[in-house]
Amino acid sequence: MARLDSNEKIGLKPLLIYAQAQTGLNLCVTLLGLHLLYFYTDRKGLSPVLAGLAFFVALILDAVTDPLVGNISDRTRLPWGRRRPFFVAALPMALCYFLLLAPPALRQGLFAWFLCLYFLMLTFRKLYETAYGALMPELTLDYDERTRLSTYRQLCGTLGDVSGALLPFAASYLFARDMDFRVTGLICALVVAGGAIVAFTGLSERAEFAARDRSNLLESLRSAAANRPFVVLLAATTLAVMAINIPTVLLRFLSKYWARDDNAAARWLVAYFAGSILSYPFWFRMTVRIEKKPAFIVAIACNAIGSLSILMLSPANTVAILALMAFSGFSAIGIWVTQMSAAADVVEWDEERTGRRQEGAYGGLTSMAIKIAMAISMLLVGPVMGWIGYSPGAASLAPGAVRNLKMLFAIAPAAIYALSAMVFSRYPITRESHRQIRERLANRAAAI
């Protein structure tokens, strides 16, 4: 049974203030993941190969500095704290986000505009999101209270996911074709900037963590490499992100060319997020009852089953497709609830061995791995789209091309999910081992 440390119980107000900022972050990332490739290829006429290359280059260039930004956050000492000052980076991030979705009428320079604005947006997002994620382990040290915090955070993130997925469809219905993505970009910019301001003004940091010894970047990388729970979690998370990203970027194409209904994607997404929202009580109770490792593996298995199930359906199976999308949304939340909670626990494993709290460094390495995973999947998806016979703005695809698109949507993610589950089966931290780590750290602090 769970044993809550009453001294580490987080109040509802700071919990909600922290969690709400995830809405804007997920709003932005989901909209780009689902619609950006479609927007620049089908709408703006950019080659899918060039679009995939732009994704890859921007993500890789941005990823290599993630550990450095995390280390800078760990080492920062300002009157406002070492995490919250970086929240102001959400403001230039919001501007770049809007410009990315409002490109001028370009012919030769569209690739450069896409690449540069996407890279700048990612850079400012990194400064904000790395510090935001690094603040979570400092809000509470309790093993199960972190699951509660991550559940609320992911619930707010799901609200952002829903908005990011459906806003372009609503904007297309309400506004002219050349204005829908501009309006969507403006709304997203306002939400992400507003959420960052609320978190900056409404949260405080624990002064005792800022007083710990500071580590340089090389020391942080060495300690992270020696942190076995973190390495296992990082590898499993990277694989899960790759598995999730492939069907995400293909969803609108599957809707248009397989279902032959461009608006079917909106209905699928409504079902997906309905399943997501209903899943939170289940995954919270599941994670607390059977702990994080088995809960993560169960979630991964459900996602793999959902991916493969699409192969048994045809576009005429409307109700079955909606049910499958709801099941997929239900399953996906289990990955993120357990991943966010486990990501906080590996910090104490490191602290016991190094005497330092390096949430920023770990957040930076995680961010880098996620971006590399997305970059690799985008680099592969772009050429494969061309290989199966897709051309920007095409009215239809050959039957063989549609069949290959469906197989890519289903089989590749399922295989990667299986690898992720195999990796995470080696994760060693349990509730009891984490309690023992906390006790040893408390005894060490009392002896000083």
C-alpha atoms as one frame of an Amber mdcrd trajectory, in Angstrom:
protein
   0.000   0.000   0.000   1.086   3.611  -0.599   2.540   5.480   2.386   2.332
   9.242   1.900   4.922  11.468   3.567   2.638  14.172   5.007   5.475  16.699
   4.943   5.699  16.294   1.173   2.003  16.571   0.331   1.587  19.236  -2.349
  -1.382  21.593  -2.013  -4.068  21.791  -4.672  -3.285  25.402  -5.614   0.425
  24.958  -6.419  -0.395  21.612  -8.039  -2.846  23.265 -10.443  -0.617  26.286
 -11.066   2.248  24.004 -12.024   0.153  21.564 -14.046  -1.671  24.206 -16.116
   1.529  25.274 -17.879   1.668  21.853 -19.528  -1.500  22.776 -21.434   0.294
  25.349 -23.579   3.324  23.141 -24.109   1.240  20.197 -25.280  -1.010  22.445
 -27.330   2.007  23.552 -29.348   3.748  20.217 -29.707   0.591  18.286 -30.630
  -0.492  20.811 -33.230   2.927  20.711 -34.863   3.166  16.936 -34.647  -0.219
  16.385 -36.251  -0.478  19.266 -38.692   2.879  20.865 -39.507   4.006  18.290
 -42.079   0.550  18.400 -43.663   0.530  22.232 -43.624   3.903  22.642 -45.343
   3.358  19.843 -47.886  -0.349  19.749 -48.791  -0.988  23.459 -48.156   2.300
  25.131 -49.081   3.634  22.624 -51.616   6.938  21.780 -49.940   8.382  18.390
 -50.882   7.885  15.795 -48.084  11.578  14.929 -48.381  12.553  18.564 -47.757
   9.990  18.878 -44.987  11.352  15.744 -43.296  14.882  17.097 -43.712  13.881
  20.407 -42.108  12.411  18.549 -39.140  15.535  16.426 -38.800  18.093  19.259
 -39.065  16.228  21.584 -36.691  15.648  18.874 -34.083  19.221  17.572 -34.174
  20.776  21.057 -33.995  18.495  21.928 -31.121  18.983  18.639 -29.287  22.764
  18.823 -28.949  22.555  21.791 -26.554  19.811  20.358 -24.324  22.201  18.929
 -21.683  24.019  22.277 -21.545  20.781  24.176 -20.951  19.827  21.717 -18.226
  23.185  22.165 -16.526  22.857  25.951 -16.758  19.490  25.683 -15.023  21.055
  23.577 -12.237  23.823  26.147 -11.766  21.741  29.323 -12.003  21.406  31.381
  -8.817  19.053  34.359  -9.160  16.700  36.077  -6.707  13.718  34.448  -8.488
  15.222  30.957  -8.263  17.151  28.691 -10.599  14.176  27.390 -12.629  11.515
  30.097 -12.846  13.652  32.787 -14.574  13.802  30.566 -17.674  10.002  30.615
 -17.939  10.244  34.013 -19.688  11.654  32.195 -22.751   8.034  31.219 -23.458
   7.461  34.746 -24.811   9.874  34.610 -27.796   8.871  30.965 -28.243   5.269
  32.099 -28.717   6.302  34.677 -31.336   8.318  32.145 -33.339   5.441  29.680
 -33.123   3.056  32.181 -34.668   5.488  33.049 -37.474   6.051  29.362 -38.231
   2.339  28.968 -38.950   2.089  32.269 -40.824   4.778  32.056 -43.523   4.851
  34.733 -46.240   4.222  33.833 -49.862   7.550  32.203 -50.666   8.677  29.974
 -53.494  12.409  29.414 -53.136  12.691  30.337 -49.468   9.964  28.200 -47.916
  12.374  25.487 -46.765  14.647  28.078 -45.123  11.705  29.801 -43.408  10.442
  26.466 -42.075  13.872  25.375 -40.875  14.859  28.674 -39.218  11.551  29.414
 -37.464  11.172  25.825 -36.298  14.711  25.817 -34.917  14.253  29.142 -33.106
  10.947  28.026 -31.640  12.549  24.808 -30.388  15.446  26.732 -28.845  13.232
  29.058 -26.802  10.934  26.168 -25.937  13.928  24.251 -24.597  14.903  27.062
 -22.228  11.368  27.150 -20.845  10.446  23.467 -20.855  13.730  22.175 -19.405
  13.425  24.447 -16.378   9.709  23.694 -16.059  10.288  19.936 -16.042  13.246
  20.250 -13.654  11.037  22.043 -11.126   8.695  19.058 -10.718  10.972  16.821
  -8.569  11.499  19.771  -6.215   7.785  20.332  -5.579   7.410  17.023  -3.719
   9.789  14.209  -2.789   7.119  11.606  -2.062   7.034   8.578  -4.413   3.244
   8.422  -4.830   2.580  12.144  -4.511   4.743  12.532  -7.607   2.391  10.164
  -9.411  -0.481  12.434  -8.367   1.366  15.516  -9.610   2.310  13.858 -12.891
  -1.305  12.739 -13.354  -2.618  16.301 -13.015   0.181  17.593 -15.199  -0.589
  15.047 -17.899  -4.326  15.774 -17.616  -3.641  19.439 -18.343  -1.346  18.287
 -21.119  -4.181  16.257 -22.594  -6.375  19.366 -22.655  -3.584  20.958 -24.666
  -3.398  17.890 -26.896  -7.123  18.072 -27.610  -6.887  21.766 -28.455  -3.798
  21.348 -30.619  -5.359  18.472 -32.505  -8.747  20.069 -33.185  -8.037  23.806
 -33.429  -6.945  23.664 -37.096 -10.158  21.872 -38.028 -12.275  24.440 -36.163
 -10.293  27.309 -37.686 -10.721  25.837 -41.171 -14.478  25.815 -40.609 -14.632
  29.382 -39.240 -12.016  31.196 -41.319 -10.817  31.401 -44.892  -8.269  28.833
 -46.064  -5.333  31.263 -45.903  -6.265  32.421 -42.372  -7.003  29.210 -40.461
  -3.445  28.310 -39.493  -2.585  31.956 -38.749  -5.445  32.177 -36.255  -4.468
  28.813 -34.778  -0.864  29.971 -34.357  -1.979  33.160 -32.607  -4.195  31.278
 -30.153  -1.417  28.808 -29.341   1.081  31.627 -28.820  -1.207  33.355 -26.328
  -1.928  30.157 -24.390   1.703  29.080 -24.000   2.851  32.573 -22.990  -0.030
  32.989 -20.535   0.599  29.608 -18.909   4.273  30.447 -18.394   3.424  33.789
 -16.776   0.946  32.142 -14.376   3.531  29.517 -13.382   6.279  32.123 -12.942
   4.181  34.320 -10.656   2.373  31.542  -8.775   5.137  29.091  -7.873   8.103
  29.220  -5.538  11.272  27.148  -5.347  12.853  25.295  -2.434  15.826  27.351
  -1.309  17.685  24.357   0.143  18.193  22.784  -3.284  19.774  25.942  -4.692
  22.350  25.817  -1.894  23.731  22.422  -2.970  27.081  22.002  -4.682  27.094
  22.841  -8.370  28.373  20.439 -10.987  29.806  21.255 -14.383  28.422  19.794
 -17.573  30.976  16.982 -17.844  30.320  15.873 -14.263  26.581  15.882 -14.922
  26.971  13.747 -18.029  29.181  11.274 -16.204  26.792  10.889 -13.280  23.825
  10.500 -15.648  25.650   7.794 -17.614  26.307   5.944 -14.344  22.672   6.247
 -13.240  21.274   2.888 -14.330  17.584   3.678 -13.619  17.877   6.860 -15.670
  19.595   5.123 -18.598  16.848   2.478 -18.700  14.104   5.104 -18.453  15.740
   7.266 -21.103  16.065   4.422 -23.611  12.493   3.244 -23.060  11.144   6.793
 -23.352  13.093   7.435 -26.555  11.662   4.322 -28.179   8.131   5.158 -27.003
   8.387   8.650 -28.516   9.468   7.202 -31.861   6.527   4.797 -31.776   4.077
   7.581 -30.955   5.442  10.080 -33.479   5.103   7.908 -36.583   1.294   7.505
 -36.516   0.919  11.072 -35.236   2.429  12.653 -38.353   0.664  10.161 -40.637
  -2.829  10.547 -39.190  -4.053  13.296 -41.507  -2.639  11.480 -44.525  -4.360
   8.243 -43.470  -7.610  10.148 -43.113  -7.344  11.762 -46.534  -6.023   8.853
 -48.607  -7.173   5.696 -46.781 -10.522   6.831 -45.357 -10.948   9.284 -48.268
 -12.359  11.835 -45.853 -10.100  14.677 -44.774 -12.413  15.441 -41.837 -12.293
  11.880 -40.516  -9.091  12.773 -38.665 -11.036  15.250 -36.527 -13.527  12.569
 -35.492 -10.737  10.104 -34.793  -8.976  12.653 -32.607 -12.148  13.400 -30.637
 -12.460   9.676 -29.875  -8.748   9.424 -29.060  -8.834  12.243 -26.535 -12.127
  11.103 -25.044 -10.355   7.848 -24.242  -7.369   9.784 -22.888  -9.417  11.877
 -20.478 -11.346   8.868 -19.172  -8.110   6.977 -18.513  -6.581   9.143 -15.765
  -8.237   7.558 -12.707  -7.393   4.112 -14.064  -3.707   4.791 -14.691  -3.252
   6.650 -11.394  -4.719   3.767  -9.404  -2.906   1.191 -11.548   0.469   2.901
 -11.070   0.032   3.241  -7.306  -1.231  -0.329  -6.911   1.244  -2.287  -9.061
   4.015   0.391  -9.182   5.562   2.204 -12.087   7.479  -0.464 -13.987   4.641
  -2.964 -14.506   2.192  -0.101 -15.178   4.468   1.266 -17.913   4.809  -2.169
 -19.524   1.039  -2.709 -19.446   0.550   0.685 -21.113   3.137  -0.117 -23.787
   1.491  -3.470 -24.535  -1.911  -1.802 -24.914  -0.445   0.760 -27.320   1.139
  -1.967 -29.445  -2.158  -3.868 -29.636  -3.930  -0.672 -30.654  -1.406   0.004
 -33.419  -1.750  -3.452 -34.967  -5.535  -3.511 -34.722  -5.929  -0.948 -37.501
  -4.758  -3.619 -39.958  -7.969  -5.562 -39.391 -10.256  -2.637 -40.249 -11.470
  -0.986 -43.422 -12.691   2.593 -43.836 -16.271   1.295 -43.720 -15.777   0.134
 -40.103 -16.552   3.599 -38.792 -17.638   2.631 -35.271 -14.780   0.157 -34.837
 -12.243   2.795 -35.905 -13.624   5.281 -33.374 -13.520   2.611 -30.651  -9.925
   1.779 -31.576  -8.941   5.458 -31.428 -10.540   5.752 -27.983  -8.613   2.673
 -26.824  -5.368   4.118 -28.219  -5.932   7.378 -26.363  -6.728   5.461 -23.181
  -3.497   3.464 -23.533  -1.195   6.380 -24.377  -1.768   8.173 -21.073  -0.366
   5.233 -19.131   3.029   5.805 -20.749   3.273   9.462 -19.760   1.861   9.215
 -16.242   4.435   6.567 -15.323   7.286   8.162 -17.294   6.938  11.604 -15.682
   6.675  10.118 -12.209   9.669   7.817 -12.694  11.723  10.694 -14.129  11.452
  12.439 -10.763  12.598   9.356  -8.805  15.890   8.915 -10.668  17.024  12.279
  -9.279  17.302  10.890  -5.733  19.209   7.865  -7.035  21.759  10.309  -8.432
  21.707  12.559  -5.359  22.604   9.674  -3.061  25.716   8.982  -5.125  26.845
  12.518  -5.993  25.403  14.736  -3.248  23.902  17.030  -5.902  20.417  17.544
  -7.288  20.666  17.766 -11.064  17.062  17.859 -12.269  18.022  20.256 -15.065
  20.756  18.009 -16.404  18.448  15.001 -16.438  15.666  17.029 -18.016  18.060
  18.272 -20.691  19.245  14.780 -21.549  15.666  13.538 -21.723  14.690  16.433
 -23.976  17.676  15.725 -26.226  16.750  12.049 -26.534  13.114  12.858 -27.332
  14.118  15.314 -30.058  16.559  12.846 -31.590  13.819  10.216 -31.598  11.443
  12.622 -33.334  14.162  13.699 -35.779  14.946  10.135 -36.794  11.282   9.248
 -37.252  10.688  12.403 -39.354  13.781  11.767 -41.463  12.474   8.279 -42.218
   8.813   9.196 -42.736   9.517  11.890 -45.349  11.393   9.681 -47.844   9.038
   6.744 -47.206   6.090   8.974 -48.093   7.776   9.728 -51.399   8.670   6.068
 -51.912   5.064   4.869 -51.531   3.898   7.333 -54.171   2.742  10.421 -52.278
   3.026  13.843 -53.946   2.094  17.132 -52.207  -1.563  18.033 -52.665  -2.461
  14.847 -54.558  -6.180  14.120 -54.729  -5.676  10.359 -54.290  -3.029   7.634
 -54.100  -2.720   4.307 -55.878  -4.187   1.333 -53.943  -0.724  -0.090 -53.294
   0.468   3.207 -51.903  -2.547   3.391 -49.591  -1.883  -0.137 -48.366   1.764
   0.717 -47.637   0.710   3.873 -45.824  -1.583   1.844 -43.574   1.149  -0.722
 -42.841   3.633   2.024 -41.980   1.014   3.530 -39.654   0.509   0.227 -37.807
   3.493  -2.134 -37.914   6.431   0.190 -37.335   5.042   1.673 -34.074   4.052
  -1.754 -32.706   7.570  -3.115 -33.216   9.134  -0.106 -31.494   6.678  -0.357
 -28.575   7.794  -3.948 -28.047  11.429  -2.842 -27.810  10.487  -0.121 -25.329
   8.754  -2.623 -23.041  11.754  -4.956 -23.156  14.075  -2.132 -22.152  11.920
  -0.843 -19.295  11.607  -4.309 -17.805  15.129  -3.631 -16.434  14.048  -0.533
 -14.447  15.132  -1.131 -10.816  13.430   1.536  -8.643  10.431   0.410  -6.585
   8.416   2.210  -3.929  10.385   0.453  -1.200  13.818   1.097  -2.710  12.908
   4.754  -3.206  11.803   5.002   0.429  15.164   3.599   1.529  17.012   6.117
  -0.654  14.994   8.955   0.884  15.785   7.708   4.393  19.511   7.506   3.714
  19.509  11.009   2.258  17.613  12.334   5.294  20.053  10.647   7.694  23.005
  12.059   5.771  21.544  15.564   5.925  20.837  15.246   9.668  24.444  14.192
  10.336  25.894  17.312   8.687
